[in-house]
Amino acid sequence: MKAQIVPGLLALAFAAPLPALADVRFCNDTDAVVSVAMGYKGARDWTSEGWWNIDAGECKSITVGNGPKTHYYYRVESQEIDFDHPDYMFCTSDEEFTIVGDTDCEARGYDRESFEEVAMEGQDTYTVRFLTEDGDGTAPAPDPNDRTSGNGAAPDPFEEPAQTGGAAFLRDVLKTSPEVDTAPGGTYGDPFTITGLFSHCDVLDAGVNCYFVHDGWIYTASSYNHTDMILLEDLNMRDLNTPMLFTGDLSSYEGKEAQIVLTSYFETASDGFEDERAALQGFWKSTDDSQFEVVIHGSSYEEVYEGIPDVPVMMQFRQGCPDGPGDGVAFQVISKDDLDDRCFFVSYVDENRFELIYAGRGNTLAFVRN
């Protein structure tokens, strides 16, 4: 007998944006007992756990891990029903298990089996339904609040899910990324989840690069490096300098730039520097040297002299500078080659003028809007 897996997002309208834990709820609408195993990114490595038995007609919520995850993975088995799963591979065992690590499964005495992905997108509950197909090959009508994808296939990224009530409310509040089919974490490098600042995107001749800033690093997601174009096009429509929690794989790094394969993101709370960032956007000319200009776009800071642009750097706002007294509003520049670490206090800014104090030197740089 074949069965159909029907995933769906269900959330409370006033759930907290970052819950302490998240759970996946499984509803068994078949006529047989099913057993579920879960996979997730643990504190040390990818981890798999199982099994939870779910009787026919029963729903069961399963909470795993030590905090909310952006993605979970599950495998469902039954003695009477065959289930299909994509190739998200984890280690399993026939007995009850908790296995740290998703590699060298057979060498460690375990099986290596495929799992299905669950993208939480900031929600605290996700419901998956197991349905038995009818004799004519069609599945029973799903819950109207569930998202349907036949036989466990991933949802169509171009089709908006039919969300109402709390799920739609939270989706609007969190402003999550579009749903796309992505490889499991770790496919292209070390998995990560970081809260940083989305700066801007550059639309190039044959692709798109989008940039994030966090803790003295520039994170670049690119259509040339496996990031789905749907995500990059969505980012390009977002406001410049938007704080986000973003998730993906770290594929490589050099200097202070990390190349990432982005898989998901959602907007988070501001760090308190949004007014200064917004006021500094645009084209500026030095009051001391008319040949010296500055272009600020998102978190990109580019100096131009006699019409010749220098290599752009990124601005990371902070309280105070390492080489300067006081703790006023400042920004430190981040260069991809890690050779430029200047820090400037923002001593004054309005819509037509701003002044910077170069920490360590003490000289003031004044600019007017060009």
Secondary structure, 3 states (H helix, E strand, C coil): CEEEEEEEECCCCCCCCCCCCCEEEEEEECCCCEEEEEEEECCCCEEEEEEEEECCCCEEEEECCCCCCCEEEEEEECCCCECCCCCEEEEECCCCEEEECCCCCHHHCCEEEEEEEEECCCCCEEEEEEEECCCCCCCCCCCCCCCCCHHHCCCCCCCCCCCCHHHHHHHHHHCECCCCCCCCCCCCCEEEEEEEEEEEEEECCCCEEEEEEECCEEEEEEHHHCCCHHHHHHHHCCCCCEEEEEEEEEEEEECCEEEEEEEEEEECCCCCCHHHHHHHCEEEEECCCCCEEEEEECCEEEEEECCEECCCEEEEEEECCCCCCCCCEEEEEECCCCCCCCEEEEEEECCCEEEEEECCCCCEEEEEEC
